[in-house]
């Protein structure tokens, strides 16, 4: 993103560089450290008596872009328009991007290639399919496979690097699936439904009275939710086709 400018209303990650009585000068870390300014009225909600009670130099924060003068590259930002939840997620995403870029740097050094060359032949291709490099690296680490569009020598080297440095987080989603079928072959129908759920990657645990706990673990919630939905939908379809009754209730994520 170097040499680019953000868009109005975009949430960006900034480092506080200089704190003055009337506002704060910052660097936009995702945009080649270009400078921005936060007026004191945008530092915190309400009246700010001492600006240094709210911001410190070298602090990493998330800010919203208020306006951009593209002729002078002047960027005005707000800290108080970013909620604590959005700020946390944005900074976490940025930190993951930094770690991912460091892996690409290591890969480039190991093959004595330029960062830009390796980025083009690995990261750019992955980002066409995945929402983030973190998601892509988690998938590679969990499957132990690199997508076929990453060509040699980068494919094998990237796999080694990811396996060594990426620990796949496990996200658990679950719920209770109730299955009832009064047809003569009802037991076989339910058994078939549960087997289908397991084929989709779900763990099935009998919970009593025709109820089954359906659990799915994946590297991220998006993948886990999809697996859970596919498992439950296909199990329910089998039972409903046999004139049975089904009900599914989600329980808390872990």
Secondary structure by P-SEA (a helix, b strand, c coil): cccccccccbbbbbbbccccccbbbbbcccccbbbbbbccccccccccccccccccccccbbbbbccccccccbbbbbcccccaaaaaaaaaaaaaaaaaaaaaaaaaaaacccaaaaaaacaaaaaaccccaaaaaaaaaaacccccccccaaaaaaaaaaaacbbbbbbbbcbbbbbbbcccaaaaaaaaaaaaaaaabbbbbbccccbbbbbbbcccaaaaaaaaaaaaaaaaaaaaaacbbbbbbbcccc
